[in-house]
Amino acid sequence: MDIRRTVEAVWRRESAHLVAALTRLVNDVGLAEDLAQEAFAAALRQWPDEGIPDNPAAWLMTVGRRRAVDLIRREQGRSERYAQIAAGVLPDESLTAAVTEPGDEHQGDDTLALVFIACHPVLSRESRAALTLRMVAGLSTEEIARAFLVPPATIGQRISRAKRTLAEAHVPFELPSDAELPARLAAVLEVVYLLFNEGYSATSGETWVRRDLAEEAMRLGRRLTAWLPKEPEVHGLVALMELQASRFAARVGPHGEAVLLADQDRSRWDRTLIAHGLTALNRATRLGRPLGPYTLQAAIAAVHARARSFAETDWEAIAALYEALAQVAPSPVVELNRAVALLHADGAEAALAVLDAIADDPRMRRYHLYGAVRADVLMRLGRHGEAAELLEQAADLAPTQLERTLLMQRAAAAAEKA
């Protein structure tokens, strides 16, 4: 058995709950994550010789608690925080009884509280998202950097500064009050969707999708709808995630290869998730507020979900929705997606004009999908040689081997037509 792979899988599954539980103990998010990392390092050292414990979460929490006590014992003086932690420590054979077990009524609230702490207003928008993806999703610095289209060093600095800021501001480990929730909601929704996107199109590893991350994001989203039933964007985000998640089974071929939207077998789309997504979208629109970015994206996903085939897609409706989205939440990625819609609705020239407008954006220069989309447009214009070169460049930028393979196959096909 590959112990490292097992420990990494446990980290993905348990790190958020472990960090949340340790934060409840030490009231310091940065310290809690350090303790969690130490516990996983201990697992890498000990599990190969001792075997994987029956309850990995309990084992890790035991180690994390011991590290917390040892650390604070070394501090000069006996702080109130040490007294609180030390008073709660049980004999070694009983420590696992204090662990937050799967299904515990506080586990979900602790994880959600961790999200809101990481999204605290004392942090910048970029730092909130980076820190939450690190602590809640267990993503590496490199994975988060790809999600933001920035260098890994930038993300590492953001995370380090965010931890220091939270510690210096003495941000408590608690859920925000009802009055504070709406103001802090936008950052939380952004992070939840970034988490879902990492599951929907994994930026590392050997798989095209990572359902565990996507399902965690959907779980957090559904919990938010229970808290804020009158916030349309919460329902809009849930709708968007469920509609996109409905395609999971069709996005991967029999040998693990990526399958693009145009080639997917729509009979494999999850009709239950589609029904749930459409219901959530209806809830968002019935609240009678102006449509926000997540609800607009959900409306786009709904157009795809209702189409019986790629050819029957209402691309004019999708182009109009992207136009609205560009007004509400302008970004080069939105423009890139709008170009795809225009390619099918109005033709290659219209799409190329949009792509030209964002060609000099530094984020697009690092984004493999820009080259892939532009190559599609050039192929429609008969410029196959240019398309082949762009696809090869996009393959060099692609974050996973699966995407690199797909892009190189498309480059070869374009070169044959040149």
C-alpha positions, 0 to 999 in steps of 0.5 A: 500500500502507498502510505503517502497516497493514503495520507494525502487522501486523508488530508484532503478529507479530514484537514478542514475538520481537523483545522476547525477543531484545533482552531476551536481549541487554540483560537488561532487559525494559523497555529491550528493549521501548523498543528494539523500539518505537524500531525500529518507529518507524524502520520507520514513517519509513523503509519508506514511502520505502525499501520493505518489506524482504524480512525485516522481522524481521531489519531490525527486529532490526538497528535494535534492536541498533544502538539498544542499542549507541548507548544504552549507549555514551552511559552513563558508564563501560563497563559489563559489559553494554555489553562483552557487547553490543558484543562481539557486534555484527557488521559492518552487512552481517552483522547479520541473521545474528544475528537469531532467525529463524522456526523457530529452535530458541530462538525459542519458548523465548525467547518463553516465557521472556519470559512467565515474566519478565513473570509474575515473583513480584516483580510483582503479579498485575494487573501480571504480566498487563498487562505480558505482554499488552503485551510478548508479545501486542503489545496496546495499553494500551486493549486491555489495559484492556478485557480487565481492565475498568479505565481505560487510565490504570490499565493504563499505570501498572501497566506502567510500574511493572512494568518498573521493578520488574523492572529494580530486582530484576535479574530474569534472562532465563531460564526458571524451574527445575523447582522454581519452575515450578508456583508461577509457573504460575497467572499464566502460564496467566491471561495465556495465556488473556487473550491467547486471549480477545483473539483470540477476541473482539477488543476493537479493530479491524475484525474480530470475531476475531483468529486470530493472537493466539488461535493464539499463545496456543494455541501457548504453551499446547501448549508448556506441556503439553510442559513440565508434562505432569502439571499438569491445569490446563495441559491444561485451558487447552489444551482450553478454547482448542481447543474455543472456537477450533473455532467461529471459522469459524462466528462470522463471517458472510459480510459480516464480521458477528458471529454469536452462539452460538445462530445459528451453523452448527455444521457449520462448527465445526472437528471436528479442534480439537474432538477435540483439545480433548476429548482434552486435557480427558480428560488433565486429568481423568485426572490425578485432581486437583480440577478447576481453573477452566480445566478446568471452563471446558473442560468447559462448552465440551465440553458445547456442542461435543457438542450437535448444536444450540443447542436440544439443549444440556444447560443444566442441566449447564452451570449446574452447572459454572458453579456449581462454577466460581463456588466455585473462581474467583468473579467477576462475569463467572462470575456473568454466564455462570451467569445465561445458563445459568440463563436456559435451564435454569431460566427468566428469574426465576432468571437475573434474580436472579443479575444483580441480585446483581452489578448494582452491581459497577463492573466490570459497569457498564463491561461491555457484555455485562452489559446485553446479557445482562440485556436477553435476560432482560427480553425473556423477561419481556416487558419489551421497552422496558427491554430496548431501552434496555439494549441501546442503553446496551450498544452505547455501551459496546461496544469494536468497531463490529461489536458496536455494530452488532449491539447496535443491531440487537437494540435496534431489534428489542426496541423494535418489540415494546415 
